[in-house]
Amino acid sequence: MSNFLERPSVQPWARVKKSQQLELILASVLPTVIALFVVNVFGVHGAFGMITVFLPLQILAAGFVGVRRFGKKGFGDSLLLVSTISFAALVAVLLLSVLYSVIIKGFPALSAHFITQNNVYVSTTTSLEYGGVGHAILGTLLVVVLATLAAVPLGLAMAVFLTQSQSRLTGPVRSFTQALAGLPSIVSGLFILSILPFLGMERSGLAGAMALFPLMLPTVARVAEEALRLVPADLRMAALALGAPNYRAFFQVILPAAKSGVVTAVLLGLARIVGETAPLILTLNANVSTNLNPFEGGIAALPTYVYGFISSGYDTSLSRAWGAALVLVILVGILFGLARVFSRSKSLKTKSSSKKKGNK
């Protein structure tokens, strides 16, 4: 009786015959071997050989195995599986190659003075022992903070309106937000540049923040809207049933429940604009010294710093540009990492609360 009740070590659907294992191995190995043979013997370029030889053979081999094991439906499943893995591998290779290039070429320029110093008395041919991106880091933070101070309140207000209101304007507001998300960044910079004379303003840090504002707003609004929609409606109904008005139900019940999602929306919005180059090139005047006045004078930013030095063509200027690009990648990585941490903490809290309810 005890043997009958014991759970089998291997599930029936997980058992694979040796002949099927051999087919899977051959379907995975043979396309690779044939593609390597064609590339080496006929001198075909590796990327071209992968697209024209390896990928079609891999699809045929996977389709053959899928048809043998599952019938006609297996070919479509195998095609989907191979396509998904191939595109995922392509994206991973592209991302890793970019990170590898930035780290290898930018790391030699990194040092303590490179992070803290500005570029006064530094030219395109000056040694890397002098100057740095300290002024550009401060300028980037200043412009991003100004854009955040304007975009976050309005984005959160739009998210609240879209989730809590029953007005007929929710549809147009949502359409406007989605359309603004597809706005090219250079168009935003050109628009701000064109209206500066009418506003009596010059190119400055404030103008750069104005150009980044419409780029950050839709990201904050859309992510915050999804975070608020994930809050169970029972919480709001319970607060209203206890006699709380709508605004207190939102600020004391719904918003605390979606706090981690709202923080994630802000961080993703920051990561969206911190590396934008085209709007800042059009709205900022280049500056080699440190300027923290957003209303007048030139101000440096990391994207414009990279653009300025990469266009000169000298080895030292190229190294400075790669070093600044690495600093920018690190900043963006930190923001995305924080967003993942906050979103993960939210999911863990949700799972733990559901387990507690299930135990009860």
Phi, psi and omega per residue, in radians:
M1 nan -0.724 3.137
S2 -1.136 -0.671 3.115
N3 -1.150 -0.591 -3.137
F4 -1.196 -0.606 -3.109
L5 -1.465 -0.202 -3.131
E6 -1.163 2.484 -3.138
R7 -1.369 2.276 3.137
P8 -1.095 2.543 -3.102
S9 -1.176 -0.537 -3.140
V10 -2.203 2.249 3.134
Q11 -1.201 2.604 -3.120
P12 -1.013 -0.677 -3.110
W13 -1.313 -0.209 3.129
A14 -1.618 -0.115 -3.133
R15 -1.400 2.258 3.140
V16 -2.178 2.263 3.124
K17 -1.204 2.764 -3.134
K18 -1.106 -0.645 3.108
S19 -1.118 -0.661 3.096
Q20 -1.211 -0.663 3.064
Q21 -1.079 -0.705 3.120
L22 -1.129 -0.690 3.101
E23 -1.099 -0.726 3.116
L24 -1.112 -0.717 3.132
I25 -1.135 -0.793 3.141
L26 -1.137 -0.678 3.125
A27 -1.137 -0.435 3.130
S28 -1.573 -0.583 -3.012
V29 -1.577 -0.746 -3.042
L30 -1.038 -0.800 3.094
P31 -1.028 -0.635 3.124
T32 -1.164 -0.775 -3.132
V33 -1.111 -0.777 -3.131
I34 -1.141 -0.718 3.134
A35 -1.130 -0.741 3.087
L36 -1.108 -0.664 3.112
F37 -1.111 -0.777 -3.137
V38 -1.141 -0.721 -3.123
V39 -1.139 -0.764 -3.076
N40 -1.331 -0.682 -3.065
V41 -1.379 -0.783 -3.053
F42 -1.672 -0.005 3.098
G43 1.184 0.526 3.132
V44 -1.346 2.499 3.085
H45 -1.089 2.505 -3.046
G46 -1.028 -0.815 -3.129
A47 -1.145 -0.719 3.115
F48 -1.143 -0.693 3.107
G49 -1.156 -0.618 3.120
M50 -1.145 -0.694 -3.095
I51 -1.336 -0.722 -3.012
T52 -1.603 -0.369 -3.072
V53 -2.030 -1.004 -3.014
F54 -1.166 -0.858 -3.057
L55 -1.109 -0.805 3.084
P56 -1.092 -0.705 3.115
L57 -1.143 -0.668 3.128
Q58 -1.147 -0.665 3.105
I59 -1.156 -0.750 3.131
L60 -1.141 -0.742 -3.129
A61 -1.148 -0.770 3.114
A62 -1.145 -0.672 3.093
G63 -1.118 -0.681 3.108
F64 -1.087 -0.806 3.122
V65 -1.141 -0.715 3.133
G66 -1.111 -0.686 3.115
V67 -1.184 -0.687 -3.138
R68 -1.152 -0.605 -3.051
R69 -1.594 -0.615 -3.010
F70 -2.217 0.063 3.134
G71 1.513 -2.758 -3.080
K72 -1.111 -0.575 -3.138
K73 -1.163 -0.418 -3.114
G74 -1.161 -0.465 -3.132
F75 -1.173 -0.769 3.099
G76 -1.109 -0.702 3.104
D77 -1.127 -0.747 3.133
S78 -1.162 -0.663 3.096
L79 -1.092 -0.751 3.107
L80 -1.121 -0.715 -3.127
L81 -1.135 -0.805 -3.141
V82 -1.137 -0.723 3.133
S83 -1.120 -0.738 -3.141
T84 -1.107 -0.823 -3.142
I85 -1.123 -0.688 -3.110
S86 -1.149 -0.819 -3.131
F87 -1.202 -0.635 3.073
A88 -1.115 -0.719 3.102
A89 -1.149 -0.667 3.117
L90 -1.098 -0.796 3.124
V91 -1.101 -0.723 3.137
A92 -1.120 -0.707 3.132
V93 -1.144 -0.758 3.123
L94 -1.088 -0.787 -3.131
L95 -1.126 -0.796 -3.127
L96 -1.164 -0.606 3.122
S97 -1.176 -0.676 3.094
V98 -1.134 -0.836 3.130
L99 -1.076 -0.695 3.134
Y100 -1.102 -0.774 -3.133
S101 -1.124 -0.759 -3.122
V102 -1.135 -0.745 -3.110
I103 -1.197 -0.798 -3.092
I104 -1.137 -0.753 -3.065
K105 -1.519 -0.372 -3.106
G106 -1.696 -0.421 -3.084
F107 -1.104 -0.667 3.119
P108 -1.031 -0.425 -3.120
A109 -1.495 -0.268 -3.088
L110 -1.269 2.347 3.061
S111 -2.877 3.052 -3.130
A112 -1.128 -0.758 -3.126
H113 -1.264 -0.461 3.114
F114 -1.166 -0.525 -3.141
I115 -1.441 -0.473 -2.972
T116 -1.874 -0.479 -3.032
Q117 -1.523 2.837 3.013
N118 -1.807 -2.955 -3.020
N119 -1.920 0.475 3.045
V120 -1.142 2.317 -3.118
Y121 1.128 0.403 3.120
V122 -2.019 2.256 3.113
S123 -1.922 -3.088 -3.114
T124 -1.221 -0.308 -3.127
T125 -1.891 0.091 3.141
T126 -1.211 2.524 3.141
S127 -1.063 2.709 3.133
L128 -1.235 -0.110 3.102
E129 -1.268 -0.198 -3.118
Y130 -2.184 2.556 3.066
G131 1.405 2.953 -3.127
G132 -3.078 -2.812 -3.049
V133 -2.001 0.323 -3.126
G134 -1.028 -0.775 3.129
H135 -1.170 -0.573 3.122
A136 -1.252 -0.636 3.088
I137 -1.110 -0.797 3.120
L138 -1.125 -0.707 3.110
G139 -1.129 -0.700 3.098
T140 -1.102 -0.795 3.128
L141 -1.089 -0.689 -3.129
L142 -1.121 -0.853 -3.111
V143 -1.132 -0.738 -3.126
V144 -1.153 -0.691 3.128
V145 -1.123 -0.733 3.113
L146 -1.089 -0.761 3.104
A147 -1.137 -0.627 -3.141
T148 -1.176 -0.704 3.139
L149 -1.064 -0.480 3.119
A150 -1.607 -0.668 -3.013
A151 -1.409 -0.644 -3.055
V152 -1.150 -0.884 3.124
P153 -1.040 -0.753 -3.126
L154 -1.208 -0.692 3.115
G155 -1.110 -0.744 3.100
L156 -1.158 -0.654 3.095
A157 -1.112 -0.692 3.091
M158 -1.139 -0.707 3.120
A159 -1.119 -0.721 3.104
V160 -1.116 -0.750 3.138
F161 -1.092 -0.724 -3.091
L162 -1.243 -0.473 -3.085
T163 -1.727 -0.480 -3.030
Q164 -1.867 -0.284 -3.065
S165 -1.688 2.616 3.062
Q166 -1.853 0.312 -3.078
S167 -1.255 2.716 3.079
R168 -1.263 -0.220 -3.127
L169 -1.392 -0.104 -3.136
T170 -1.094 -0.629 3.118
G171 -1.118 -0.921 3.089
P172 -1.057 -0.659 3.137
V173 -1.144 -0.719 3.114
R174 -1.154 -0.699 3.096
S175 -1.124 -0.708 3.099
F176 -1.086 -0.721 3.131
T177 -1.127 -0.767 3.128
Q178 -1.142 -0.671 3.106
A179 -1.175 -0.668 3.138
L180 -1.178 -0.484 3.116
A181 -1.148 -0.465 3.124
G182 -1.629 0.167 -3.131
L183 -1.209 2.173 3.064
P184 -1.103 2.448 -3.052
S185 -1.123 -0.606 -3.118
I186 -1.216 -0.506 3.084
V187 -1.167 -0.681 3.078
S188 -1.080 -0.758 3.111
G189 -1.127 -0.716 3.120
L190 -1.132 -0.677 3.135
F191 -1.108 -0.815 3.140
I192 -1.128 -0.707 3.122
L193 -1.087 -0.622 -3.105
S194 -1.291 -0.483 -3.092
I195 -1.685 -0.062 3.132
L196 -1.047 -0.740 3.107
P197 -1.086 -0.605 3.136
F198 -1.245 -0.465 3.116
L199 -1.547 -0.048 -3.096
G200 1.182 0.554 -3.105
M201 -2.036 2.806 3.026
E202 -1.993 3.023 3.089
R203 -1.126 2.150 -3.046
S204 -2.757 -3.119 3.106
G205 -1.109 -0.613 3.104
L206 -1.141 -0.696 3.096
A207 -1.111 -0.687 3.078
G208 -1.098 -0.716 3.105
A209 -1.133 -0.649 3.098
M210 -1.119 -0.613 3.121
A211 -1.267 -0.523 3.131
L212 -1.440 -0.361 -3.081
F213 -0.986 -0.902 -3.124
P214 -1.197 -0.252 3.091
L215 -1.448 -0.562 -3.132
M216 -1.475 -0.558 -3.028
L217 -0.987 -0.897 -3.090
P218 -1.138 -0.579 3.113
T219 -1.111 -0.820 3.131
V220 -1.107 -0.773 -3.079
A221 -1.139 -0.782 -3.058
R222 -1.246 -0.763 -3.136
V223 -1.194 -0.706 3.098
A224 -1.139 -0.637 3.090
E225 -1.074 -0.793 3.106
E226 -1.108 -0.648 3.121
A227 -1.140 -0.708 3.125
L228 -1.224 -0.574 3.123
R229 -1.228 -0.414 3.133
L230 -1.321 -0.243 3.105
V231 -1.256 2.234 -3.119
P232 -1.024 2.405 3.133
A233 -1.165 -0.357 3.137
D234 -1.102 -0.548 3.135
L235 -1.121 -0.775 3.137
R236 -1.162 -0.734 3.140
M237 -1.110 -0.663 3.130
A238 -1.156 -0.723 3.121
A239 -1.130 -0.710 3.108
L240 -1.181 -0.601 3.126
A241 -1.173 -0.483 3.099
L242 -1.401 -0.014 3.084
G243 1.729 0.113 -3.137
A244 -1.348 2.422 3.041
P245 -1.196 2.965 -3.057
N246 -1.054 -0.759 -3.068
Y247 -1.183 -0.625 3.115
R248 -1.266 -0.620 3.070
A249 -1.091 -0.635 3.136
F250 -1.283 -0.898 -3.034
F251 -1.271 -0.478 -3.075
Q252 -1.779 -0.270 -3.092
V253 -2.136 -1.003 -3.010
I254 -1.262 -0.863 -3.089
L255 -1.101 -0.765 3.060
P256 -1.066 -0.602 3.122
A257 -1.191 -0.503 -3.132
A258 -1.808 0.311 -3.037
K259 -1.044 -0.814 -3.115
S260 -1.133 -0.629 3.093
G261 -1.182 -0.638 3.098
V262 -1.170 -0.727 3.088
V263 -1.092 -0.694 3.078
T264 -1.075 -0.686 3.111
A265 -1.079 -0.739 3.126
V266 -1.137 -0.766 -3.116
L267 -1.151 -0.691 3.094
L268 -1.166 -0.624 3.057
G269 -1.122 -0.699 3.078
L270 -1.099 -0.799 3.129
A271 -1.114 -0.468 3.137
R272 -1.188 -0.617 -3.000
I273 -1.854 -0.246 -3.005
V274 -1.167 -0.412 -3.135
G275 -1.851 0.138 -3.122
E276 -1.185 2.329 -3.054
T277 -1.925 -0.859 -3.024
A278 -1.011 -0.805 3.141
P279 -1.114 -0.608 -3.098
L280 -1.313 -0.565 3.081
I281 -1.086 -0.623 -3.095
L282 -1.441 -0.416 -2.994
T283 -1.995 -0.145 3.139
L284 -1.983 2.477 2.953
N285 -1.576 2.325 -3.113
A286 -1.103 2.559 -3.120
N287 -2.598 2.373 -3.140
V288 -1.695 -0.137 3.132
S289 -1.914 3.031 -3.115
T290 -1.494 2.155 3.114
N291 -2.330 2.079 -3.138
L292 -1.885 0.265 3.093
N293 -1.680 1.920 -3.075
P294 -1.381 -0.094 -3.033
F295 -1.696 -0.371 3.131
E296 -2.691 2.782 3.119
G297 1.474 2.772 3.106
G298 -1.250 2.668 3.141
I299 -2.511 2.423 -3.099
A300 -1.690 2.650 3.050
A301 -2.443 2.751 -3.097
L302 -1.048 -0.775 3.107
P303 -1.072 -0.751 3.127
T304 -1.231 -0.538 3.056
Y305 -1.079 -0.814 3.122
V306 -1.094 -0.775 -3.114
Y307 -1.104 -0.704 -3.105
G308 -1.164 -0.732 -3.078
F309 -1.469 -0.487 -3.123
I310 -1.251 -0.386 -3.092
S311 -1.500 -0.168 -3.098
S312 -1.384 -0.626 3.060
G313 1.631 -0.154 3.112
Y314 -1.361 2.689 -3.092
D315 -1.089 -0.774 -3.125
T316 -1.168 -0.667 3.123
S317 -1.196 -0.633 3.071
L318 -1.130 -0.673 3.099
S319 -1.131 -0.701 3.094
R320 -1.110 -0.695 3.137
A321 -1.131 -0.758 3.108
W322 -1.138 -0.661 3.092
G323 -1.111 -0.754 3.091
A324 -1.138 -0.651 3.091
A325 -1.101 -0.681 3.105
L326 -1.137 -0.719 3.087
V327 -1.076 -0.719 3.120
L328 -1.132 -0.730 3.103
V329 -1.099 -0.679 3.107
I330 -1.109 -0.741 3.112
L331 -1.091 -0.781 3.125
V332 -1.142 -0.693 3.103
G333 -1.086 -0.690 3.104
I334 -1.101 -0.760 -3.136
L335 -1.120 -0.787 3.123
F336 -1.170 -0.618 3.080
G337 -1.109 -0.752 3.089
L338 -1.106 -0.684 3.106
A339 -1.094 -0.710 3.110
R340 -1.155 -0.675 3.134
V341 -1.107 -0.798 -3.131
F342 -1.171 -0.721 3.122
S343 -1.174 -0.613 3.120
R344 -1.215 -0.710 3.107
S345 -1.071 -0.620 3.108
K346 -1.147 -0.751 -3.134
S347 -1.174 -0.650 3.117
L348 -1.146 -0.697 3.105
K349 -1.128 -0.685 3.131
T350 -1.130 -0.732 3.136
K351 -1.158 -0.715 -3.136
S352 -1.153 -0.688 3.101
S353 -1.153 -0.671 3.119
S354 -1.186 -0.612 3.089
K355 -1.153 -0.709 3.124
K356 -1.102 -0.725 3.099
K357 -1.108 -0.693 3.128
G358 -1.146 -0.663 3.116
N359 -1.155 -0.637 3.122
K360 -1.185 nan nan
